Amino acid sequence: MPNLLAIDYLLIAASAWAVIGLIGLVAPRNTRFIAKILFPIGAAVGLLAGSVALLALGGTPQTAVLVIGLPDLPFHLRLDNLSAIFILLLGMVAAGISVYAAGYFREGEGTAPGLLCLEYHVFLASMLLVLLADDAYAFMVAWETMALSSFFLVTTNHQQESIRRAGFLYLLIAHVGAIAILLSFGVMTSGSGDYSFAGMRAQQLSPFWASVAYLLALAGFGAKAGLLPLHVWLPEAHPAAPSPVSALMSGVMLKTAIYGLLRVSFDLVGTPLWWWGVVALAVGLATALFGVLYATVQSDMKRLLAYSSIENIGLLGVGIGLALIFHSYRMEGLAALALTAVFYHSLAHAGFKSLLFLCTGSVLHATKERSLGKLGGLIHRMPWVAWLALVGVLASAGLPPLSGFVSEWLLLQGFLFSPGLPHAWLNMVVPVAAAVVALVAAVAGFAMVKFYGIIFLGQMRETSLKHAHDAGPWEKAGLVWLALITVLLGVLPATVILRIDAATRQLLGAGLAERLQEHGWWMLAPISPERASYEPIIFLVTIVLSVWLGRWLVHHLYHGRTRRSPAWDCGYHFQGPRAQDTAEGFSQPIRRIFEPMFRMARHFPTARDKQPYYSVQVEDHFWHWLYLPIARLANWLSTLITSLQGGRIAIYLMYSFITLILLILVARP
């Protein structure tokens, strides 16, 4: 066998995923063959792709040309350090999700298993090709393939009207974003006819046209990522899709949009202007705050996680904006810190959010319930899922020593070192943005406490929950893999940053590697130990020893035996499930404090109600401010056009006659 390059192995991986999907069509109803053989093979392919990308980090770029598609329009592909990071993310996370999917998918759940297998693996292959594309043609073909395959995955249970509606909304927003991306590429070609990324890099755009290209890219990739106000598809599509698909979309697909925005902003469009960063920072802050507030008031566990994904995408937008501001002022050390935070949070969010979506899948299969108001106490029936979900919850809440803390800590360090900006207005605004990021992190902890506490702690709210069962072996293996990624990213940050630093250097010409190597793998000091440092191993050992020592002191020095007694009930004897805080009651303080942020419809009980109840429904303001007016305008235009097409030949002849008269009048000298 000739010596193959890393990019060759990645092309083999993409081809293997496509072939696995096609094999699924051979026996479309054989659920056991598809789930227990094809999905594990797909997981192995993901592990191969991730391993190849990890080994390729720090190497020289590799290129390839595929003579497919239209004549004289081959696919140009390129593997560099930026694409390698996101391929690493794709491969490692997809491996865990595919293993989990081998135990999750069952017969009779919407789309035939063989067709589902094809859609799933085409989705994986198209995301890999998006990350390898080195020209606008290959990128858009892969991008549209990714959008279409994910649409069919979202509408797996297409018999339900709500799921079809969610899928069509997702497809609409995806194509609006695709048009903006295509226009951005068109601006960057500058009329040269060279659609390759190398040609775009060679163009010297004026500040005006560079800004147009950047804003179009921000809108296009923001639509796929879920940035405001193009976020509305995300809380609808994630609950509609099967849980492994939700995990892939939130953990991986959203990051392809982040990759695209980074590729355009730092690599293709030229030297950024400072206000580009301010726009990304403002949109990111608004998205993060909006997402986390709406996450706290959800009563559907998958919608809660979907809004949490919007929050995390907002934080990534904040990091990109901060890096653009620093880069525009040639403060490359601080730009490298902010960009490292973006890369790290992309990896961290892919791990813990995929883990949480898969845990909700296990809960959904075990209980047939998605509503938080009908769950509770599942830690007793599903201990594996509960303890592994706790890892994801703590990481999502930004608590040490897990991955979410490291990325958010790095982002806040970038804000703390920003007062040296040579712009008085920015020096005033950036600390305010840092305060908003801190608020978002605190409220995210509140949302995760609600998510975990109502699902797994307390008493069971429904008697049917007593029949719930823990995850199966395949599902446990996938959950453990993602939990392991989350823990390792948390306790080995210096080692991880040394690997991803190559991408930072590619985009900025500067990185953090030299500073980190001075202090060893156990310490994270991005600027200097005197300014800020974090030692996760010591932190982890301290936590473990404190818990163990506290337990030993209580059980051996205090009384030496275990005693059980009822918990103190505050003088209230009733301790049934209805005495527990509900999902709506838990979030009531947030609804009251931030009431202008929500559009709420309440139902109050009356004396005439035979079964009195209280309910509150929270709606998105953007539906009523932006999308419903657009929908009404579209309906009005379609009605007008329909009235013109009455189906009568006499009317059409009259239109032709009037058009002919007008043309004669215009053509007269």
C-alpha positions in Angstrom: 0.0 0.0 0.0 1.5 3.4 -0.9 2.1 5.9 1.9 -1.1 7.7 2.6 -1.4 11.2 4.0 -3.7 12.2 6.8 -6.1 13.8 4.3 -6.3 10.5 2.4 -7.4 8.7 5.6 -10.0 11.3 6.2 -11.4 10.9 2.7 -11.5 7.1 3.4 -13.4 7.8 6.6 -16.0 10.0 4.7 -16.3 7.3 2.0 -16.7 4.6 4.7 -19.6 6.5 6.4 -21.3 6.9 3.0 -20.9 3.1 2.3 -22.2 2.2 5.7 -25.3 4.2 5.1 -25.8 2.5 1.7 -25.4 -0.9 3.2 -28.2 -0.1 5.6 -30.5 0.0 2.5 -29.7 -3.6 1.8 -31.7 -4.7 4.8 -33.8 -1.7 5.6 -36.0 -3.4 8.2 -33.3 -5.5 9.9 -33.0 -3.3 13.1 -30.6 -5.7 14.9 -28.1 -5.8 11.9 -28.2 -2.0 11.5 -28.0 -1.1 15.2 -25.6 -3.7 16.4 -23.3 -3.9 13.4 -23.4 -0.8 11.2 -23.6 1.8 13.9 -20.6 0.4 15.9 -18.6 0.3 12.6 -19.6 3.9 12.1 -18.3 4.6 15.6 -15.0 3.0 14.7 -14.7 5.2 11.6 -15.4 8.3 13.8 -12.6 7.2 16.1 -10.3 6.8 13.1 -11.1 10.3 11.9 -10.6 11.8 15.3 -7.3 10.0 15.8 -6.0 11.1 12.4 -6.9 14.7 13.1 -5.2 14.6 16.4 -2.0 13.3 14.9 -2.2 15.9 12.1 -2.3 18.9 14.5 0.9 20.8 14.3 1.7 19.5 10.8 1.9 21.2 7.5 -1.3 21.7 5.5 -2.3 18.9 3.1 -4.3 19.3 -0.1 -6.2 17.1 -2.5 -8.4 17.6 -5.6 -11.4 15.4 -6.3 -12.4 15.4 -10.0 -16.1 15.0 -9.4 -19.1 17.2 -9.8 -19.5 19.6 -12.7 -16.9 19.9 -15.6 -13.9 22.1 -14.7 -15.3 22.4 -11.1 -13.4 19.9 -9.1 -13.5 19.7 -5.3 -10.5 21.3 -3.6 -9.9 19.8 -0.2 -7.4 21.0 2.5 -6.5 19.7 5.9 -4.9 22.3 8.1 -4.7 22.9 11.9 -8.0 24.8 12.0 -9.9 22.0 10.3 -8.1 19.4 12.3 -9.4 20.7 15.6 -13.0 20.5 14.4 -12.5 17.1 12.7 -11.1 15.9 16.1 -14.3 17.2 17.7 -16.4 15.5 15.1 -14.7 12.1 15.2 -14.4 11.7 19.0 -18.0 12.9 19.7 -19.5 11.0 16.8 -17.8 7.8 18.1 -19.6 8.0 21.4 -23.0 9.0 19.9 -22.8 6.2 17.4 -22.1 3.6 20.1 -25.0 5.0 22.1 -27.2 4.9 19.0 -26.5 1.2 18.6 -28.6 0.6 21.7 -31.1 3.5 21.3 -32.7 3.1 17.9 -35.6 0.7 17.9 -38.0 -0.6 15.2 -41.3 1.2 14.6 -40.0 4.7 15.5 -40.8 6.6 12.3 -38.3 6.3 9.5 -37.3 2.7 8.5 -34.0 1.7 10.2 -32.1 1.3 6.9 -33.1 4.7 5.6 -32.3 6.2 9.0 -28.8 4.6 8.9 -28.2 6.2 5.5 -29.3 9.7 6.6 -27.3 9.4 9.8 -24.0 8.4 8.1 -24.4 10.8 5.2 -24.8 13.5 7.8 -21.5 12.5 9.4 -19.7 12.3 6.0 -21.1 15.7 4.9 -19.9 17.4 8.1 -16.4 16.0 7.5 -16.4 17.3 4.0 -17.5 20.7 5.2 -14.4 20.8 7.4 -12.1 19.7 4.5 -13.5 21.9 1.8 -11.1 24.4 0.3 -13.3 26.1 -2.3 -16.8 27.6 -2.3 -18.2 25.0 -4.6 -17.2 22.0 -2.4 -18.1 23.8 0.7 -21.7 24.7 -0.4 -22.3 21.2 -1.8 -21.2 19.6 1.5 -23.1 22.3 3.5 -26.4 21.7 1.7 -25.9 17.9 2.0 -25.5 18.4 5.7 -28.6 20.5 5.9 -30.8 18.1 3.9 -29.6 14.9 5.7 -30.1 16.6 9.1 -33.6 17.7 8.0 -34.6 14.1 7.3 -33.2 13.1 10.6 -35.1 15.8 12.5 -38.3 14.6 10.8 -37.7 10.9 11.7 -41.1 10.7 13.4 -42.7 12.5 10.5 -46.2 11.2 11.3 -46.6 14.0 13.9 -47.5 17.4 12.5 -45.5 19.3 15.1 -42.3 17.4 14.0 -42.9 18.1 10.4 -43.5 21.8 11.2 -40.2 21.9 13.2 -38.3 20.3 10.3 -39.6 22.7 7.7 -38.7 25.7 10.0 -35.2 24.3 10.3 -34.9 23.8 6.6 -36.1 27.3 5.9 -33.6 29.0 8.3 -30.9 26.7 7.0 -31.4 27.9 3.4 -31.6 31.5 4.4 -28.2 31.1 6.0 -26.9 29.2 3.0 -27.9 32.1 0.7 -26.0 34.5 3.0 -22.9 32.3 3.0 -23.0 32.0 -0.8 -23.2 35.8 -1.2 -20.3 36.1 1.2 -18.2 33.8 -0.9 -19.2 35.8 -4.0 -18.0 39.0 -2.5 -14.7 37.5 -1.5 -14.0 36.2 -5.0 -14.2 39.9 -6.0 -15.3 39.0 -9.6 -12.1 37.1 -10.2 -13.9 33.8 -11.0 -11.5 32.0 -8.7 -13.8 30.2 -6.2 -11.0 28.5 -4.3 -10.2 29.6 -0.7 -6.6 30.2 -1.9 -7.9 32.7 -4.4 -10.0 34.4 -1.8 -7.0 34.8 0.4 -5.1 36.5 -2.4 -7.8 39.1 -2.9 -7.2 42.5 -1.5 -10.8 43.6 -0.6 -11.5 47.2 0.3 -12.7 47.8 3.9 -16.3 48.2 2.7 -16.5 45.0 0.7 -14.5 43.1 3.4 -17.1 44.3 5.9 -19.9 43.2 3.6 -18.4 39.7 3.3 -17.9 39.4 7.1 -21.5 40.5 7.9 -22.9 38.1 5.4 -20.8 35.3 6.9 -21.9 36.3 10.4 -25.6 36.1 9.3 -25.2 32.9 7.3 -23.2 30.9 9.9 -25.1 32.5 12.7 -28.3 31.0 11.2 -26.9 27.5 11.4 -25.3 28.1 14.9 -28.4 29.7 16.5 -27.3 33.3 17.0 -30.1 35.8 17.5 -32.4 36.5 15.9 -32.0 33.4 13.7 -32.2 31.0 16.6 -35.9 30.0 16.4 -35.4 26.7 14.6 -33.1 25.3 17.3 -35.6 24.9 20.3 -38.1 23.4 17.8 -35.8 21.0 16.0 -33.9 19.5 18.9 -37.0 18.3 20.8 -38.4 16.9 17.5 -35.3 14.9 16.6 -34.2 11.5 18.1 -31.8 12.1 21.0 -28.6 10.9 19.2 -29.5 13.2 16.3 -30.1 16.1 18.8 -26.7 15.3 20.3 -25.0 15.4 16.9 -26.7 18.6 15.9 -26.0 20.4 19.1 -22.5 18.9 19.8 -21.1 18.9 16.3 -23.2 20.5 13.6 -23.4 23.9 15.4 -19.6 23.8 15.6 -19.3 23.6 11.8 -20.9 27.0 11.8 -18.4 28.2 14.3 -15.7 26.7 12.1 -17.0 28.5 9.1 -17.2 31.9 10.9 -13.6 31.4 12.1 -12.4 30.5 8.6 -13.9 33.6 7.0 -13.1 36.0 9.8 -9.5 35.1 10.4 -8.4 33.3 7.3 -10.2 34.4 4.1 -11.5 38.0 4.4 -8.2 39.7 5.4 -7.3 41.9 8.4 -10.4 42.5 10.5 -11.6 45.9 11.7 -12.2 46.5 15.4 -15.9 47.0 15.0 -16.4 43.5 13.5 -15.4 42.2 17.0 -17.9 44.6 18.7 -20.7 43.3 16.5 -19.9 39.7 17.2 -19.4 40.5 20.9 -22.8 42.2 21.1 -24.7 39.5 19.2 -22.9 36.8 21.3 -23.8 38.5 24.6 -27.5 38.9 23.6 -27.6 35.3 22.4 -26.0 33.9 25.6 -28.2 35.9 27.9 -31.4 35.1 25.9 -30.6 31.4 25.7 -29.8 30.9 29.4 -32.9 32.9 30.6 -35.2 30.9 28.3 -33.5 27.7 29.4 -34.4 28.3 33.1 -38.2 28.6 32.3 -38.6 25.5 30.2 -40.7 22.5 31.3 -39.5 20.2 28.5 -36.1 18.7 29.2 -35.0 18.7 25.5 -36.1 22.3 25.0 -34.2 23.3 28.1 -31.0 21.8 26.6 -31.7 23.4 23.3 -31.9 26.9 24.8 -28.7 26.0 26.8 -27.0 25.3 23.5 -28.1 28.8 22.3 -26.4 30.1 25.4 -23.2 28.3 24.8 -23.1 29.3 21.1 -23.5 32.9 22.4 -20.4 32.5 24.5 -18.5 31.3 21.5 -19.7 34.4 19.6 -18.4 36.5 22.6 -15.0 34.8 22.4 -14.8 35.3 18.6 -15.7 39.0 19.0 -13.1 39.5 21.7 -10.4 37.8 19.6 -11.3 40.0 16.6 -11.0 43.1 18.7 -7.6 42.1 20.1 -6.4 41.0 16.6 -7.4 44.2 15.0 -5.2 46.2 17.4 -2.3 43.7 17.0 -2.6 42.5 20.6 -1.9 39.0 19.5 -1.2 37.5 22.9 -4.6 38.4 24.2 -6.2 37.5 20.9 -4.6 34.0 21.2 -6.1 33.7 24.7 -9.6 34.6 23.5 -9.3 32.3 20.5 -8.0 29.4 22.6 -11.1 29.9 24.8 -13.2 29.5 21.7 -11.5 26.3 20.6 -11.7 24.9 24.1 -15.3 25.7 24.6 -16.1 24.2 21.3 -14.5 20.9 22.4 -16.0 21.1 25.9 -19.6 21.9 24.7 -19.5 19.1 22.2 -18.7 16.7 24.9 -21.0 17.7 27.8 -24.0 18.8 25.7 -23.9 15.5 23.7 -23.7 13.7 27.0 -26.8 15.5 28.3 -28.9 15.0 25.2 -28.1 11.3 25.3 -29.1 11.1 28.9 -32.4 12.7 28.1 -32.8 10.0 25.4 -32.4 7.3 28.0 -34.9 9.0 30.3 -37.3 9.3 27.4 -37.0 5.6 26.5 -37.4 4.5 30.1 -40.3 6.7 31.0 -42.0 7.8 27.7 -42.0 11.3 29.3 -40.3 14.5 28.2 -42.1 16.9 30.5 -40.2 17.8 33.7 -43.4 18.0 35.6 -43.9 14.3 35.3 -40.4 13.2 36.2 -38.5 13.0 39.5 -36.5 10.5 41.7 -35.0 8.7 38.7 -31.6 8.4 40.4 -33.0 5.3 42.2 -34.2 3.6 39.0 -31.5 4.9 36.6 -28.3 5.3 38.6 -25.9 5.0 35.7 -27.7 7.6 33.7 -28.1 9.9 36.8 -24.4 9.8 37.8 -23.2 10.3 34.2 -25.7 13.1 33.6 -24.2 14.7 36.8 -20.9 15.0 35.0 -22.5 16.8 32.1 -24.5 19.0 34.4 -21.5 20.1 36.4 -19.5 20.8 33.2 -22.4 22.8 31.7 -22.7 24.8 34.9 -19.0 25.8 34.6 -17.9 24.1 37.8 -14.3 22.8 38.3 -12.6 20.5 37.6 -14.6 19.8 34.5 -14.3 21.1 30.9 -16.9 23.8 31.0 -15.0 25.6 33.8 -11.7 25.7 31.9 -13.2 27.3 28.8 -15.2 29.9 30.6 -12.3 30.7 32.9 -10.1 31.3 29.9 -12.8 33.5 28.3 -13.0 35.6 31.5 -9.2 35.9 31.7 -9.4 37.5 28.3 -11.8 40.1 29.6 -9.8 40.7 32.7 -6.7 41.6 30.7 -8.5 43.9 28.2 -8.2 47.4 29.9 -5.1 48.0 27.8 -7.2 48.4 24.6 -6.2 51.7 22.8 -9.8 52.8 22.6 -11.5 54.6 25.6 -15.0 53.4 24.6 -14.0 49.8 24.4 -12.2 50.0 27.7 -15.6 51.1 29.2 -17.8 48.6 27.4 -15.7 45.4 27.7 -15.9 45.2 31.6 -19.7 45.5 31.2 -19.6 42.6 28.8 -17.5 40.6 31.3 -20.2 41.2 33.9 -22.8 39.9 31.5 -20.7 36.7 30.9 -20.5 36.2 34.7 -24.2 36.6 35.0 -24.8 34.1 32.2 -22.5 31.6 33.9 -24.4 32.0 37.2 -27.8 31.6 35.6 -26.6 28.6 33.7 -25.8 26.9 37.0 -29.4 27.7 38.1 -30.8 26.0 34.9 -28.6 22.9 35.4 -29.7 22.6 39.0 -33.3 22.7 37.8 -32.6 20.1 35.0 -30.9 17.6 37.2 -32.9 18.1 40.4 -36.3 17.8 38.9 -35.5 14.8 36.8 -33.3 12.7 39.1 -33.8 13.9 42.7 -36.7 14.0 45.0 -39.7 11.6 44.7 -41.3 10.2 41.6 -44.1 12.4 40.5 -45.9 9.6 38.6 -46.4 6.1 39.7 -45.5 4.8 36.2 -41.9 5.9 36.9 -41.4 2.9 39.1 -41.1 0.8 36.0 -38.3 2.9 34.6 -35.1 1.0 33.7 -31.5 2.0 33.4 -29.6 2.4 30.1 -28.5 -0.7 28.2 -24.9 -1.7 27.7 -24.5 0.1 24.4 -26.0 3.3 25.8 -23.8 3.1 28.9 -20.7 2.7 26.8 -21.5 5.8 24.7 -22.3 7.9 27.9 -19.1 6.8 29.6 -17.1 7.7 26.6 -18.5 11.3 26.5 -18.2 11.6 30.2 -14.6 10.6 30.0 -14.0 13.3 27.3 -15.6 15.9 29.6 -13.4 14.9 32.6 -10.1 14.7 30.6 -10.7 18.1 29.1 -11.2 19.4 32.6 -8.2 17.9 34.3 -5.7 18.2 31.5 -6.2 21.7 30.1 -2.5 22.5 29.5 -2.0 19.3 27.5 -5.0 20.0 25.4 -4.1 23.7 24.7 -0.6 22.6 23.7 -2.2 20.5 21.0 -4.7 23.1 19.7 -2.2 25.9 19.9 -1.2 25.1 16.3 -4.5 26.4 15.0 -4.2 29.6 17.1 -0.8 30.2 15.5 -2.2 29.5 12.1 -4.8 32.2 12.4 -3.0 34.8 14.5 0.7 34.0 14.3 0.9 33.8 18.1 -0.2 31.3 20.7 0.1 30.2 24.4 2.4 27.3 24.1 5.6 29.0 25.3 3.9 30.3 28.5 2.3 26.9 29.2 5.5 24.9 28.7 7.3 27.0 31.3 5.0 25.8 34.1 4.4 22.1 33.3 1.3 20.1 32.3 -0.3 20.3 35.7 -0.7 24.2 35.8 -2.7 26.4 33.5 -1.2 29.9 33.5 -2.1 31.6 30.2 -0.4 34.9 31.0 1.7 34.3 34.1 1.3 32.6 37.5 1.4 36.0 39.2 -1.7 37.2 37.2 -3.8 34.0 37.2 -3.3 30.3 37.4 -5.3 27.1 37.7 -4.1 23.7 38.8 -6.9 21.2 38.1 -5.1 18.0 39.3 -4.5 19.6 42.7 -8.1 20.8 42.7 -9.5 17.4 41.9 -7.3 15.6 44.5 -8.4 18.1 47.1 -12.1 17.5 46.3 -11.7 13.7 46.4 -9.7 13.8 49.7 -12.1 16.3 51.3 -15.1 14.1 50.5 -13.4 11.0 51.6 -12.1 12.6 54.8 -15.5 14.2 55.6 -17.3 10.9 55.1 -14.7 9.0 57.3 -15.0 11.6 60.1 -18.8 11.5 60.1 -19.1 7.7 60.1 -16.2 6.7 62.3 -15.5 9.6 64.8 -19.0 10.9 65.3 -21.1 7.9 66.0 -19.6 5.0 64.1 -22.9 3.7 62.7 -25.5 4.7 60.2 -28.8 6.1 61.4 -31.9 6.7 59.3 -34.7 9.1 60.1 -37.2 11.2 58.2 -35.9 14.5 56.9 -37.1 17.6 58.8 -40.4 18.6 57.2 -40.6 22.2 58.7 -43.6 21.1 60.7 -45.5 20.1 57.6 -46.4 16.4 57.7 -47.3 15.9 54.0 -44.1 14.9 52.1 -45.6 13.5 48.9 -44.5 14.3 45.4 -46.8 17.2 45.1 -45.0 18.9 47.9 -41.9 19.2 45.7 -41.1 22.2 43.7 -42.3 22.0 40.1 -40.4 23.1 37.0 -42.6 26.2 36.8 -42.3 27.0 40.5 -38.5 26.5 40.4 -38.1 29.1 37.7 -40.6 31.6 39.1 -37.9 33.9 40.5 -36.2 34.2 37.1 -39.6 34.9 35.4 -40.3 37.7 37.9 -36.9 39.3 37.7 -36.6 39.2 33.9 -40.3 39.4 33.1 -39.8 41.8 30.1 -37.6 39.2 28.4 -40.5 36.7 28.2 -43.9 36.7 26.5 -46.1 34.9 29.0 -49.6 33.5 28.8 -51.1 32.5 32.2 -54.2 30.5 33.1 -55.6 31.2 36.5 -58.1 28.8 38.2 -61.7 30.1 38.6 -64.6 29.0 40.8 -66.3 27.6 37.7 -63.5 25.1 36.9 -64.4 21.6 37.7 -60.7 20.7 37.8 -58.9 24.0 38.7 -55.3 24.4 37.6 -52.7 27.1 37.0 -50.5 27.2 34.0 -48.0 29.5 32.5 -46.7 29.4 28.9 -43.6 31.2 27.9 -43.2 32.3 24.3 -40.4 33.9 22.3 -40.8 37.6 21.6 -39.0 37.2 18.3 -41.9 35.1 17.0 -44.3 38.0 17.4 -41.8 40.8 16.6 -40.2 39.4 13.5 -41.4 36.0 12.2 -45.1 36.3 12.4 -45.2 39.7 10.6 -43.0 38.1 7.8 -45.3 35.1 7.7 -48.4 37.4 7.4 -46.7 39.3 4.6 -45.9 36.1 2.8 -49.5 34.9 3.1 -50.7 38.2 1.8 -48.4 38.1 -1.2 -49.4 34.5 -2.0 -53.1 35.4 -1.7 -52.5 38.3 -4.1 -50.7 36.1 -6.6 -53.4 33.4 -6.3 -56.1 35.9 -7.1 -54.2 36.8 -10.3 -54.1 33.2 -11.3 -57.8 32.4 -11.3 -57.6 29.6 -13.8 -59.7 31.3 -16.4 -58.4 31.5 -20.0 -60.2 34.9 -20.6 -58.3 36.5 -17.7 -54.9 35.2 -19.0 -55.7 36.6 -22.5 -56.6 39.9 -20.9 -53.2 40.0 -19.1 -51.5 39.2 -22.4 -53.4 41.9 -24.2 -52.6 44.6 -21.5 -48.9 43.6 -21.6 -48.8 43.9 -25.4 -50.4 47.4 -25.3 -47.9 48.5 -22.6 -45.0 47.2 -24.6 -46.2 49.1 -27.8 -46.6 52.3 -25.8 -43.2 52.0 -24.3 -41.6 51.1 -27.6 -43.1 54.1 -29.5 -40.5 56.8 -30.4 
